[in-house]
Amino acid sequence: MRTGHDLELAAVTKRYAGGAVAVDAVSHLFPAGSYVCLLGPSGCGKSSTLRMIAGHETVTAGNILLSGKDVTTLPPARRGTAMMFQNYALFPHLSVIDNVAFSLKMKGVDTDTRRKRASSLLELVDMTAYGDRLPAQLSGGQQQRVALARALITDPQVLLLDEPLSALDPFLRIRMRAELKRLQRELGISFIHVTHGQDEALALADQIVVMNKARIEQAGAARDVFNAPATEFVARFMGGHNVLALPRGRFALRADAVRLGPEGTEAVVTGVEYQGAHVAMTARITGDQEILALIPEAQFFTDPKSPGNAVRLAWDDHLLHPLTQ
């Protein structure tokens, strides 16, 4: 029997009026103290799943259990979860410290106690110096830190994050990824983070749950999902893979496992893109299949190729990963 604050979804379904199914009988165990990314394209059901866990969306069928307790019908404030929204949803007329302390105020906690607790959380997210400012006086990254502190003040067992980095510029996004991971490790609670970015998921997650068409397509350790995609959808969505139809079946092949050489499959170069440490070269092989090869920069420029050039592509067969569908 498992212990700790595990979160379990048991055949959870969300069906809207008119019959549209947003989440279709999803079952999954989120281990206590893990960082899990729900990953998938727009409309796959990941945000609806998160909102049902939070209690902001009703469950049509199935159950949500936290620490073994059925929380399916409980209001958000009584679940043991907290949600950080995509737009941060800070109160514009309240100072930073009052934004963070707001939920404790609603619970009737006295002013000194709630401000002391809010101050400790602002210290945790490195925002102590901004306690008296209004949200409009903060940058996007600073607003995000305040929203995090506000979500954490209720001491949730699970923190739910809905695309929390989407509004940030690329540099700040990478910085905040490290901050989120640090916070999760320090707090020791589960983070469930919705994203459509595979780079973000790989950087953050202990476990990735890939969703497609209202269902879980594949779940597992981040490295396992990337290196061993179960389906063509996962291979293509995770990126960095080719999907090859060969006489013995369909396979995923990492793009960095494809090499140029004097021997191998004949191909014609269709595109070349310099990407810094490597060059992304696409080439078409027999059967009108296009293959992506990531060639180390120094190696490519010793004998550069251009669209229209004939080349030979090779790979080791043991690196071909069979796909189930």
DRENDREN-562500 format. One record per residue: x, y, z of N, C-alpha, C in turn. Coordinates in pm, whole numbers, padded with zeros to 5 digits, always signed. Example, Ala and Ser with C-alpha at 12.3 -4.5 7.8 and 13.67 -1.06 7.14 Angstrom:
# DRENDREN-562500
+01319-00569+00780+01230-00450+00780+01320-00330+00780+01285-00225+00708+01367-00106+00714+01290+00003+00787
END
This chain:
# DRENDREN-562500
+00084-00120+00000+00000+00000+00000+00087+00125+00000+00054+00221-00086+00132+00343-00098+00099+00438+00017+00199+00520+00054+00177+00619+00158+00210+00757+00103+00190+00861+00188+00219+00996+00142+00101+01054+00067+00123+01170+00008+00015+01242-00057+00009+01209-00207-00010+01081-00237-00032+01042-00377-00164+01101-00427-00165+01137-00554-00288+01181-00619-00324+01077-00724-00448+01030-00719-00489+00927-00814-00615+00969-00890-00609+00952-01021-00727+00971-01106-00778+00832-01143-00906+00809-01120-00965+00678-01149-01077+00695-01250-01046+00664-01376-01142+00671-01486-01214+00807-01491-01138+00914-01475-01196+01048-01473-01236+01093-01614-01361+01138-01625-01417+01181-01754-01478+01320-01740-01458+01401-01843-01527+01530-01853-01599+01536-01986-01733+01544-01977-01816+01551-02097-01899+01679-02090-01895+01757-02196-01968+01883-02199-02106+01864-02263-02194+01962-02242-02326+01959-02304-02309+01948-02455-02387+01861-02514-02373+01837-02658-02292+01713-02687-02231+01656-02582-02161+01529-02599-02012+01537-02621-01955+01658-02633-01810+01670-02654-01735+01618-02532-01637+01529-02555-01560+01469-02447-01424+01537-02440-01397+01604-02328-01268+01672-02310-01165+01580-02247-01211+01493-02156-01123+01396-02090-01199+01264-02086-01133+01157-02134-01203+01031-02158-01147+00918-02070-01210+00897-01955-01177+00786-01865-01027+00776-01835-00970+00887-01791-00827+00893-01763-00798+00838-01623-00706+00743-01617-00660+00688-01489-00509+00705-01479-00463+00757-01365-00319+00774-01347-00288+00800-01200-00172+00750-01155-00125+00776-01020-00008+00873-01025-00023+00986-00956+00083+01085-00946+00152+01063-00811+00276+01014-00810+00340+00981-00683+00366+01105-00598+00358+01090-00467+00384+01200-00375+00524+01256-00398+00536+01389-00393+00666+01454-00402+00729+01453-00540+00649+01430-00643+00704+01425-00780+00671+01553-00857+00750+01580-00959+00723+01689-01052+00674+01624-01181+00545+01642-01210+00484+01577-01326+00438+01683-01426+00471+01664-01552+00422+01753-01658+00316+01681-01739+00199+01744-01750+00097+01699-01844+00127+01768-01975+00160+01692-02077+00211+01746-02202+00121+01705-02317+00095+01798-02408+00016+01764-02524-00026+01889-02599-00082+01871-02719-00124+01985-02799-00250+02050-02742-00283+02168-02793-00407+02235-02752-00527+02145-02779-00618+02140-02681-00740+02062-02700-00727+01915-02665-00612+01873-02608-00594+01730-02579-00657+01688-02447-00694+01786-02362-00757+01752-02235-00672+01778-02113-00550+01827-02132-00460+01843-02017-00506+01952-01921-00552+02067-01972-00598+02174-01883-00730+02138-01815-00818+02068-01886-00943+02021-01824-00913+01924-01711-00813+01837-01731-00773+01744-01626-00723+01819-01503-00640+01920-01526-00586+01999-01415-00698+02072-01340-00793+02129-01415-00903+02203-01351-00994+02109-01271-01011+01986-01318-01089+01889-01238-01016+01852-01110-00884+01835-01117-00806+01805-00996-00821+01920-00896-00821+02045-00948-00830+02163-00863-00969+02184-00806-01071+02127-00871-01208+02150-00829-01274+02267-00899-01208+02320-01002-01265+02431-01078-01349+02383-01197-01352+02253-01214-01431+02191-01322-01495+02067-01262-01624+02048-01285-01690+01930-01230-01649+01805-01306-01652+01693-01237-01618+01564-01296-01747+01497-01342-01752+01456-01469-01871+01388-01522-01880+01245-01469-01766+01178-01466-01761+01040-01414-01620+01013-01365-01609+00915-01274-01479+00879-01219-01453+00948-01086-01332+00923-01033-01298+00974-00899-01157+01031-00894-01140+01130-00805-01009+01189-00778-00979+01164-00631-00866+01099-00604-00829+01067-00467-00695+01130-00431-00689+01194-00316-00566+01254-00266-00538+01196-00128-00421+01138-00114-00385+01068+00012-00489+00963+00049-00547+00899-00053-00645+00794-00030-00786+00844-00003-00804+00977+00003-00935+01035+00032-01001+01082-00097-01127+01049-00115-01200+01090-00234-01235+01239-00224-01176+01320-00313-01198+01465-00309-01280+01513-00430-01338+01418-00503-01404+01448-00631-01505+01561-00621-01582+01564-00515-01690+01663-00504-01659+01776-00405-01539+01777-00349-01505+01882-00252-01478+02015-00322-01508+02127-00258-01473+02256-00315-01322+02275-00316-01269+02362-00402-01124+02379-00416-01051+02401-00284-01106+02482-00195-01036+02519-00071-01023+02402+00027-01099+02294+00004-01096+02182+00099-01027+02057+00041-00960+02072-00070-00902+01955-00137-00760+01922-00095-00684+02022-00050-00541+02000-00027-00458+02028-00150-00522+02095-00249-00450+02138-00370-00454+02290-00377-00364+02346-00455-00367+02490-00485-00330+02506-00631-00389+02605-00697-00367+02624-00840-00307+02760-00869-00205+02759-00955-00148+02883-01005-00193+02898-01149-00268+03007-01175-00331+03024-01306-00234+03083-01408-00266+03057-01535-00182+03101-01646-00163+03252-01647-00268+03328-01614-00258+03474-01617-00224+03534-01480-00190+03445-01384-00150+03481-01247-00266+03532-01162-00365+03601-01221-00489+03642-01152-00464+03714-01020-00366+03804-01018-00340+03884-00897-00444+03995-00886-00476+04033-00763-00570+04142-00741-00497+04275-00763-00538+04355-00863-00461+04475-00898-00458+04582-00789-00561+04585-00702-00571+04690-00601-00503+04653-00469-00453+04529-00459-00387+04485-00336-00236+04484-00354-00165+04516-00246-00019+04508-00249+00024+04362-00266+00152+04345-00295+00206+04211-00311+00182+04126-00186+00215+04181-00070+00203+04101+00053+00056+04070+00083-00034+04163+00051-00177+04136+00074-00234+04037-00027-00181+04038-00149-00219+03936-00247-00183+03797-00194-00061+03784-00145-00014+03654-00096-00095+03609+00026-00129+03704+00113-00199+03671+00238-00350+03655+00221-00402+03682+00102-00547+03694+00083-00626+03571+00128-00580+03451+00090-00658+03331+00124-00662+03309+00275-00556+03348+00346-00558+03335+00492-00655+03436+00553-00665+03554+00489-00762+03654+00536-00904+03599+00523-00930+03531+00411-01063+03473+00389-01094+03363+00491-00989+03302+00546-01009+03197+00647-01017+03254+00788-01005+03388+00800-01018+03451+00930-00890+03455+01012-00775+03428+00948-00647+03434+01019-00615+03580+01051-00564+03605+01171-00539+03744+01212-00429+03809+01128-00430+03943+01125-00342+04020+01037-00194+03987+01059-00149+03988+01183-00006+03965+01211+00038+03827+01164-00043+03726+01192-00007+03588+01155+00000+03572+01004-00103+03623+00934-00104+03603+00789+00005+03683+00718+00036+03804+00769+00143+03882+00707+00281+03821+00734+00296+03761+00850+00422+03693+00881+00442+03573+00789+00335+03497+00770+00342+03381+00680+00366+03426+00536+00298+03533+00494+00317+03586+00359+00461+03634+00340+00517+03697+00440+00656+03745+00432+00754+03630+00414+00729+03519+00485+00820+03404+00473+00815+03344+00332+00695+03346+00271+00682+03292+00135+00742+03388+00032+00730+03518+00054+00795+03614-00036+00947+03597-00030+00998+03562+00089+01142+03535+00100+01179+03410+00021+01093+03309+00028+01117+03184-00044+01129+03207-00195+01046+03300-00249+01048+03326-00393+01129+03450-00428+01210+03496-00332+01301+03609-00354+01228+03737-00395+01118+03768-00324+01039+03888-00354+01017+03976-00230+01100+03957-00128+01084+04033-00003+01082+04184-00025+01167+04231-00115+01181+04376-00135+01061+04439-00206+00968+04358-00253+00857+04410-00334+00722+04401-00264+00722+04373-00135+00598+04347-00062+00495+04458-00068+00540+04585-00074+00446+04698-00072+00402+04743-00211+00457+04683-00315+00421+04725-00452+00287+04665-00495+00228+04730-00596+00109+04676-00661+00151+04588-00778+00068+04491-00819+00104+04403-00930+00146+04478-01057+00082+04592-01086+00115+04667-01208+00257+04722-01206+00317+04725-01089+00455+04777-01076+00560+04666-01086+00514+04547-01120+00604+04432-01129+00619+04384-01272+00733+04320-01301+00753+04254-01431+00673+04124-01433+00664+04064-01551+00593+03936-01564+00653+03828-01475+00786+03822-01471+00852+03721-01388+00827+03743-01240+00824+03871-01200+00797+03902-01059+00652+03869-01023+00559+03898-01113+00418+03863-01089+00404+03712-01072+00480+03638-01152+00472+03493-01142+00517+03444-01005+00623+03504-00952+00673+03466-00820+00570+03495-00711+00501+03609-00725+00397+03644-00628+00282+03543-00635+00243+03508-00758+00136+03410-00776+00174+03275-00715+00301+03238-00728+00349+03113-00668+00338+03119-00516+00385+03230-00459+00378+03245-00313+00234+03240-00265+00144+03304-00339+00002+03305-00300-00057+03164-00304-00018+03086-00405-00068+02949-00414-00015+02861-00302+00107+02889-00258+00173+02803-00158+00133+02835-00015+00068+02950+00008+00042+02993+00146-00056+02901+00220-00135+02825+00147-00231+02733+00211-00167+02598+00245-00034+02585+00222+00036+02458+00246-00029+02341+00173-00042+02351+00040-00108+02244-00035-00023+02117-00038-00091+02005-00054-00020+01879-00075+00022+01865-00221-00052+01931-00310-00024+01929-00453-00040+02070-00508+00060+02118-00580+00051+02248-00648+00024+02224-00796-00079+02289-00849-00120+02273-00988-00082+02400-01065-00012+02382-01176+00037+02496-01254-00012+02486-01398-00089+02584-01442-00147+02583-01576-00066+02673-01669+00023+02611-01747+00111+02684-01840+00172+02807-01774+00241+02791-01662+00285+02907-01583+00393+02991-01649+00462+02936-01750+00574+03008-01811+00540+03069-01946+00418+03049-01992+00384+03086-02130+00392+03236-02157+00371+03319-02053+00370+03465-02074+00510+03526-02065+00610+03446-02035+00745+03499-02014+00829+03492-02141+00929+03582-02150+01019+03577-02266+01111+03454-02252+01172+03409-02363+01247+03283-02361+01357+03277-02255+01430+03386-02235+01539+03386-02138+01485+03367-01996+01380+03443-01964+01321+03436-01831+01254+03301-01808+01199+03246-01914+01133+03114-01904+01232+03008-01857+01352+03012-01913+01455+02915-01875+01498+02937-01730+01510+03064-01689+01547+03095-01551+01440+03046-01454+01315+03070-01490+01206+03031-01400+01188+02880-01394+01226+02808-01499+01223+02661-01492+01309+02613-01377+01429+02670-01367+01520+02631-01259+01461+02666-01123+01393+02781-01115+01332+02824-00989+01220+02729-00947+01136+02690-01043+01026+02599-01012+01080+02465-00961+01182+02415-01028+01240+02286-00987+01300+02297-00847+01370+02410-00820+01429+02431-00687+01320+02434-00580+01213+02508-00607+01104+02519-00511+01041+02384-00482+01018+02308-00588+00954+02177-00570+01041+02086-00483+01171+02091-00505+01262+02007-00425+01264+02053-00280+01268+02186-00259+01274+02240-00123+01146+02209-00045+01031+02223-00112+00903+02205-00044+00868+02057-00028+00914+01973-00122+00888+01830-00114+00746+01790-00145+00669+01881-00209+00531+01847-00247+00525+01817-00396+00413+01763-00439+00395+01733-00582+00360+01859-00659+00423+01876-00773+00387+01980-00869+00330+01909-00993+00212+01952-01036+00155+01901-01163+00143+02021-01255+00216+02017-01364+00243+02133-01448+00195+02103-01590+00100+02184-01639+00049+02167-01775+00133+02250-01871+00175+02189-01980+00251+02261-02083+00230+02195-02219+00252+02273-02325+00252+02212-02459+00394+02210-02514+00493+02249-02430+00632+02253-02475+00712+02134-02426+00762+02053-02521+00836+01933-02480+00969+01969-02414+01033+02080-02455+01158+02121-02390+01134+02151-02242+01024+02220-02215+00987+02255-02078+00963+02129-01996+00889+02036-02054+00857+01911-01983+00984+01830-01954+01072+01819-02052+01195+01743-02032+01284+01806-01926+01287+01941-01923+01372+02012-01829+01323+01999-01686+01192+01989-01667+01133+01997-01533+01091+01863-01474+01038+01776-01555+00958+01666-01502+01038+01545-01458+00998+01489-01344+01040+01353-01308+00962+01254-01395+00837+01293-01421+00747+01206-01497+00670+01291-01598+00659+01242-01720+00583+01310-01824+00460+01226-01857+00345+01293-01865+00220+01229-01906+00178+01295-02037+00191+01222-02147+00157+01277-02279+00010+01249-02307-00066+01355-02334-00208+01339-02364-00237+01369-02511-00335+01298-02565-00376+01315-02704-00523+01274-02717-00603+01362-02771-00745+01333-02796-00816+01281-02670-00797+01355-02560-00870+01333-02434-00822+01211-02354-00715+01147-02400-00664+01029-02329-00515+01040-02305-00464+00956-02214-00319+00948-02194-00261+00856-02301-00169+00911-02379-00104+00834-02485+00015+00755-02430+00088+00817-02337+00204+00750-02276+00242+00825-02150+00288+00754-02049+00336+00816-01925+00459+00741-01878+00552+00816-01820+00672+00753-01767+00776+00857-01733+00893+00809-01692+01005+00899-01664+01037+00979-01790+01079+01105-01771+01102+01194-01885+01196+01130-01987+01304+01073-01939+01402+01015-02031+01345+00895-02106+01264+00816-02036+01204+00698-02100+01106+00737-02210+01025+00839-02183+00927+00883-02284+00999+00936-02407+01108+01011-02385+01181+01065-02500+01254+00955-02577+01321+00866-02507+01403+00764-02574+01323+00647-02628+01206+00624-02569+01127+00508-02611+00981+00547-02631+00952+00635-02729+00812+00671-02753+00733+00548-02793+00611+00536-02736+00531+00416-02762+00459+00423-02895+00422+00545-02935+00340+00560-03055+00399+00665-03148+00348+00665-03271+00393+00765-03368+00361+00906-03319+00245+00924-03255+00209+01056-03205+00313+01106-03105+00350+01021-03009+00446+01062-02906+00581+01093-02969+00626+01009-03062+00755+01031-03129+00757+01166-03201+00649+01196-03271+00645+01323-03346+00627+01442-03252+00543+01426-03149+00516+01539-03061+00637+01573-02975+00709+01472-02928+00827+01498-02846+00936+01566-02927+00936+01546-03060+01038+01607-03145+01168+01530-03137+01258+01561-03231+01389+01497-03231+01390+01355-03279+01276+01309-03333+01266+01172-03383+01221+01169-03528+01263+01065-03597+01205+01030-03725+01111+00912-03704+01005+00907-03785+00918+00790-03786+00935+00724-03923+00987+00602-03921+01021+00533-04045+00930+00412-04068+00880+00402-04189+00805+00282-04229+00902+00192-04304+00937+00080-04241+01031-00015-04299+00959-00147-04323+01015-00234-04405+00946-00360-04436+00903-00438-04313+00975-00423-04204+00942-00500-04082+00861-00422-03981+00807-00306-04018+00721-00231-03927+00752-00082-03924+00691-00012-03826+00713+00131-03808+00803+00153-03686+00898+00244-03702+00999+00265-03599+01023+00414-03576+01064+00445-03453+01115+00579-03422+01267+00572-03421+01328+00675-03474+01474+00684-03478+01514+00825-03444+01594+00840-03339+01636+00974-03300+01715+01040-03412+01689+01170-03430+01754+01243-03539+01905+01250-03519+01951+01250-03394+02095+01257-03371+02163+01121-03388+02084+01017-03420+02141+00885-03448+02164+00864-03598+02119+00961-03679+02136+00952-03825+02266+01021-03863+02347+00954-03944+02477+01012-03981+02497+01010-04133+02580+01102-04178+02623+01105-04318+02743+01013-04333+02751+00943-04446+02867+00856-04465+02879+00811-04609+02985+00737-04638+03006+00687-04775+02911+00573-04811+02853+00510-04708+02761+00400-04732+02629+00430-04660+02525+00362-04704+02395+00380-04639+02285+00400-04741+02171+00448-04692+02054+00468-04777+02070+00593-04862+02041+00580-04990+02050+00697-05079+01940+00797-05046+01977+00926-05051+01882+01031-05017+01920+01160-05090+01822+01250-05099+01846+01382-05159+01814+01487-05054+01908+01578-05031+01890+01682-04929+01777+01776-04969+01685+01800-04875+01572+01891-04901+01579+02019-04818+01659+02018-04713+01669+02138-04630+01789+02132-04538+01848+02251-04511+01962+02262-04420+01937+02381-04329+01946+02358-04198+01923+02466-04101+02033+02464-03996+02107+02574-03989+02214+02586-03889+02151+02616-03754+02187+02535-03653+02127+02552-03520+02232+02565-03410+02351+02613-03448+02455+02634-03348+02541+02512-03330+02514+02434-03226+02598+02316-03197+02584+02208-03303+02472+02210-03377+02454+02112-03483+02379+02175-03600+02378+02101-03710+02303+02142-03829+02190+02042-03850+02068+02094-03864+01952+02008-03890+01938+01994-04041+01960+01873-04090+01952+01847-04235+01838+01751-04262+01747+01789-04350+01641+01697-04391+01674+01642-04529+01639+01518-04549+01667+01452-04678+01556+01352-04707+01529+01334-04836+01421+01243-04877+01480+01112-04927+01425+01000-04875+01471+00868-04916+01362+00799-04998+01392+00680-05045+01296+00602-05123+01164+00587-05048+01055+00593-05121+00924+00583-05059+00872+00718-05016+00941+00823-05060+00900+00961-05032+00898+00991-04882+00987+00924-04808+00999+00951-04665+01106+01056-04640+01077+01150-04552+01176+01253-04519+01239+01220-04385+01371+01231-04380+01446+01199-04258+01520+01325-04212+01514+01347-04080+01589+01456-04018+01716+01398-03956+01828+01462-03987+01956+01423-03928+02015+01545-03857+02054+01528-03731+02123+01635-03658+02272+01604-03662+02343+01683-03744+02484+01659-03768+02567+01758-03686+02665+01712-03606+02750+01806-03533+02806+01913-03626+02807+02037-03578+02843+02151-03663+02979+02133-03731+03081+02098-03654+03216+02086-03711+03221+01979-03820+03152+01868-03795+03150+01759-03893+03079+01802-04021+02965+01871-04008+02890+01911-04127+02971+02004-04216+03041+02100-04154+03108+02202-04234+03243+02158-04290+03287+02036-04255+03404+01983-04325+03367+01942-04467+03240+01911-04488+03191+01876-04622+03044+01916-04631+03016+02048-04637+02878+02097-04629+02790+02048-04744+02663+02032-04714+02565+01989-04813+02462+02099-04836+02400+02097-04955+02297+02194-04990+02175+02120-05045+02058+02183-05039+01939+02120-05098+01965+02079-05242+01924+01955-05274+01945+01901-05407+02063+01807-05415+02155+01814-05317+02270+01724-05316+02228+01581-05286+02295+01485-05352+02275+01343-05320+02366+01306-05204+02311+01235-05107+02389+01192-04990+02352+01048-04956+02426+00992-04864+02391+00862-04808+02374+00877-04657+02266+00821-04606+02236+00828-04463+02247+00689-04402+02305+00685-04283+02322+00556-04216+02282+00569-04069+02245+00456-04008+02214+00449-03865+02231+00305-03821+02245+00287-03692+02259+00152-03637+02119+00096-03611+02094-00023-03664+01960-00082-03654+01913-00100-03509+02007-00120-03417+01964-00142-03278+01906-00015-03216+01924+00099-03283+01868+00225-03234+01726+00250-03285+01678+00164-03373+01540+00174-03419+01446+00128-03308+01351+00211-03270+01260+00176-03162+01121+00145-03220+01073+00021-03204+00943-00016-03263+00828+00061-03201+00732+00103-03283+00614+00175-03237+00494+00081-03234+00408+00098-03135+00292+00012-03123+00179+00056-03216+00176+00185-03250+00073+00234-03343+00118+00364-03408
END
